[in-house]
Amino acid sequence: MIFISSVGCGKIDGSAVSVVSSVRAPSDLSYKWDTLTYTVNTQIATNFATTTGGTPSAYSISPALPSGLSLSATTGAITGTPTSADVQDTYTVTASNSGGSTSASLTITINADDSGRIFSAGCTMTTKRGYHISILLNTGKVLLAGGYDHAGTLLQSAELFDPSTGTCTATGSMNVGRGDSGVMAFLSNGKVLVAGGTGALSSAEIYDPSTEQFTVTGTMAVGRQYAKAVTLENGKVLVVGGKNATNDPLVSAELYDPATGTFSLTGSMSSSRGSYHSITLLQSGKVLVTGGSFAGAQGDIRGNAEIYDPSTATFSAVSNNMSNARNGHGAALLPNGKVLLAGGRSLAWGATTVTTADLYDPATNSFAATGNITGAARSMSNNYGGDAVLLPNGKVLLVGSHQDGCTASLNTSDLYNPTTGTFSAGPTMGTARQVNGATLLPDGNVFVSGGTTTQCGYGGMVNTTELFQ
């Protein structure tokens, strides 16, 4: 912005002028999580800062963070490993530049262990649903969409969970019914992409939190169900694999561009992945795709994996296989940049759920076994929203799911500690459930939604929710 004032600093067309450059101040500083509970001697998940307005040139915090934690003066990110327990305080972070500043408050608690965490009852959903898709919006609310009800009806309806009020309320419905066989991805503009689904749909739509409505967008190049999707650093969405209408597993992948509202094919995988594979965005911006089924309606299961590089639009193989073939497994990016792959099925549907786990190391492009799940073997049966959840304290929560075949759902949970490479038993839910949603909230709690109490059929679908806190 240029200001002209007559202060005698020179002449332009006979007028005295001075030129002053005005820098726009940053505003609306916020963090991924604003209420945090950490565990001593466990590396935390990076807490990223975001602002609007002008770009900050510096970040500062008061009072000083607990020992072992640090604030980046250039990005505002908070990282580290806390070394002292029994700490609780409120901290003010300030982002500034020459034009001004903006601040945000964080509450940080550091405990000696996780023994105080419990599951407590949440809202009652407007509809009994499982196999649904769930995602955290930039409003702090959780969008729950589609799935199946207790009568086996494929749902178009959607609802919102509001952590500030503890309530679930209806929102706009999708244009077609979609379950977890569809894909969901958060876009950089705050909207949500939903695409594909039961019957190998090629259609896609966008949910706008400001209007609470779904609107149709471009169609996928390939109709697919049980695909996986992730938002890339460039803002595009990568959609990988899945099955076509005759249940043939796919090797193809495509990109959705929010700027144009269109899909286009990108490089193909070397191995088909029909359902319940995992997809994880790495710290490098590349994407890890692991496991999944590769034959027919039920299918055999893969133990291999590959890496998608957005800069070349190609997939390449990971150097070795996981310790077990897996689908329906949990996957979580750890603070150290490695990826945890835990549990899942190692043979065709209904057989051999495993307790093993692996770590993918990007530095070596390889897998290595880590500690086994100490509780029941579990398969994360929901294609979306029922996966492993990285907590702000750096640990990973596995919740719900089932064991082999048509077994009853689990009410147990497990916690993985990356520092020790071991699992420990977590608290017990009030309701056993599988094909549920599990979504991390801004306050660091986890919202567990819906699901069924039985593996076979839909009669056990519930409308209850719980909070891991």
Rosetta blueprint (number, residue, H / E / L):
1 M L
2 I E
3 F E
4 I E
5 S L
6 S L
7 V L
8 G L
9 C L
10 G L
11 K E
12 I E
13 D L
14 G L
15 S E
16 A E
17 V L
18 S L
19 V E
20 V E
21 S E
22 S L
23 V L
24 R L
25 A L
26 P E
27 S E
28 D E
29 L E
30 S E
31 Y E
32 K L
33 W L
34 D L
35 T E
36 L E
37 T E
38 Y E
39 T E
40 V L
41 N L
42 T L
43 Q L
44 I L
45 A L
46 T L
47 N E
48 F L
49 A E
50 T E
51 T E
52 T E
53 G E
54 G L
55 T L
56 P L
57 S L
58 A E
59 Y E
60 S E
61 I E
62 S E
63 P L
64 A L
65 L L
66 P L
67 S L
68 G L
69 L E
70 S E
71 L E
72 S L
73 A L
74 T L
75 T L
76 G L
77 A L
78 I E
79 T E
80 G E
81 T L
82 P L
83 T L
84 S L
85 A L
86 D L
87 V E
88 Q E
89 D E
90 T E
91 Y E
92 T E
93 V E
94 T E
95 A E
96 S E
97 N E
98 S L
99 G L
100 G E
101 S E
102 T E
103 S E
104 A E
105 S E
106 L E
107 T E
108 I E
109 T E
110 I E
111 N E
112 A L
113 D L
114 D L
115 S L
116 G L
117 R L
118 I L
119 F E
120 S E
121 A E
122 G E
123 C E
124 T E
125 M L
126 T L
127 T L
128 K L
129 R L
130 G E
131 Y L
132 H L
133 I E
134 S E
135 I E
136 L E
137 L L
138 N L
139 T L
140 G L
141 K L
142 V E
143 L E
144 L E
145 A E
146 G L
147 G L
148 Y E
149 D L
150 H L
151 A L
152 G L
153 T L
154 L E
155 L L
156 Q L
157 S L
158 A E
159 E E
160 L E
161 F E
162 D E
163 P L
164 S L
165 T L
166 G L
167 T E
168 C E
169 T E
170 A E
171 T E
172 G L
173 S L
174 M L
175 N L
176 V L
177 G L
178 R L
179 G L
180 D L
181 S L
182 G L
183 V E
184 M E
185 A E
186 F E
187 L L
188 S L
189 N L
190 G L
191 K L
192 V E
193 L E
194 V E
195 A E
196 G L
197 G L
198 T L
199 G L
200 A L
201 L L
202 S L
203 S L
204 A E
205 E E
206 I E
207 Y E
208 D E
209 P L
210 S L
211 T L
212 E L
213 Q E
214 F E
215 T E
216 V E
217 T E
218 G L
219 T L
220 M L
221 A L
222 V L
223 G L
224 R L
225 Q E
226 Y L
227 A L
228 K E
229 A E
230 V E
231 T E
232 L L
233 E L
234 N L
235 G L
236 K L
237 V E
238 L E
239 V E
240 V E
241 G L
242 G L
243 K E
244 N L
245 A L
246 T L
247 N L
248 D L
249 P E
250 L L
251 V L
252 S L
253 A E
254 E E
255 L E
256 Y E
257 D E
258 P L
259 A L
260 T L
261 G L
262 T E
263 F E
264 S E
265 L E
266 T E
267 G L
268 S L
269 M L
270 S L
271 S L
272 S L
273 R L
274 G L
275 S L
276 Y L
277 H L
278 S E
279 I E
280 T E
281 L E
282 L L
283 Q L
284 S L
285 G L
286 K L
287 V E
288 L E
289 V E
290 T E
291 G L
292 G L
293 S E
294 F L
295 A L
296 G L
297 A L
298 Q L
299 G L
300 D L
301 I E
302 R L
303 G L
304 N L
305 A E
306 E E
307 I E
308 Y E
309 D E
310 P L
311 S L
312 T L
313 A L
314 T E
315 F E
316 S E
317 A E
318 V L
319 S L
320 N L
321 N L
322 M L
323 S L
324 N L
325 A L
326 R L
327 N E
328 G L
329 H L
330 G E
331 A E
332 A E
333 L E
334 L L
335 P L
336 N L
337 G L
338 K L
339 V E
340 L E
341 L E
342 A E
343 G L
344 G L
345 R E
346 S L
347 L L
348 A L
349 W L
350 G L
351 A L
352 T L
353 T E
354 V L
355 T L
356 T L
357 A E
358 D E
359 L E
360 Y E
361 D E
362 P L
363 A L
364 T L
365 N L
366 S E
367 F E
368 A E
369 A E
370 T E
371 G L
372 N L
373 I L
374 T L
375 G L
376 A L
377 A L
378 R L
379 S E
380 M L
381 S L
382 N L
383 N L
384 Y L
385 G L
386 G L
387 D L
388 A L
389 V E
390 L E
391 L L
392 P L
393 N L
394 G L
395 K L
396 V E
397 L E
398 L E
399 V E
400 G L
401 S L
402 H E
403 Q L
404 D L
405 G L
406 C L
407 T L
408 A L
409 S E
410 L E
411 N L
412 T L
413 S E
414 D E
415 L E
416 Y E
417 N E
418 P L
419 T L
420 T L
421 G L
422 T E
423 F E
424 S E
425 A E
426 G L
427 P L
428 T L
429 M L
430 G L
431 T L
432 A L
433 R E
434 Q E
435 V L
436 N L
437 G E
438 A E
439 T E
440 L E
441 L L
442 P L
443 D L
444 G L
445 N L
446 V E
447 F E
448 V E
449 S E
450 G L
451 G L
452 T E
453 T L
454 T L
455 Q L
456 C L
457 G L
458 Y L
459 G L
460 G L
461 M E
462 V L
463 N L
464 T E
465 T E
466 E E
467 L E
468 F E
469 Q L
